[in-house]
């Protein structure tokens, strides 16, 4: 364990980090710096999922820096709670029993699938974050690889998942009304975008 490479942000060694919601709150230390204690946010929502550091604050007072750290963690908790309070429906996670099992070779583009809840962080292990309208990915069409791209029906976020994390197409009788409405709205918006793109050519 002692030989494990330390995570660094610049010259600061990361000693604490908590990922809640869309951001990771990070605490780093470099005793050689004028301000030896660093607090910052890290996000990874970019095409390469690379670490992106924002809102960095330095301090020469450990307790002050730790207060900033804990305040930012609390802020993220409150943001996630506020986000989830908008979902006025059953948040019980979907399971394989709610799906037409995925054979990992059929074309699932244009279908609403359920992602295994266990691949998400704990705060996102709810039905709201499982239903995805698949819109691309070589593997989504039955090809090689694992990439499956789609739009989360609850928050409209476009992201990548792995095919082995797809439980299967959600059974029609298990598809909640809010998800049907969201899927129809997204499909209408996507058709409008494609039509506008063709007109501009």
PyMOL commands that set and color helices and strands:
alter all, ss='L'
color gray80, all
select helices_A, chain A and resi 62-85+96-98+117-119+122-124+127-129+139-141+163-165+172-174+177-200
alter helices_A, ss='H'
color red, helices_A
select strands_A, chain A and resi 8-9+12-20+23-29+37-43+52-59+99-101+112-115+131-136+147-152+158-162+166-170
alter strands_A, ss='S'
color yellow, strands_A
deselect
rebuild
show_as cartoon
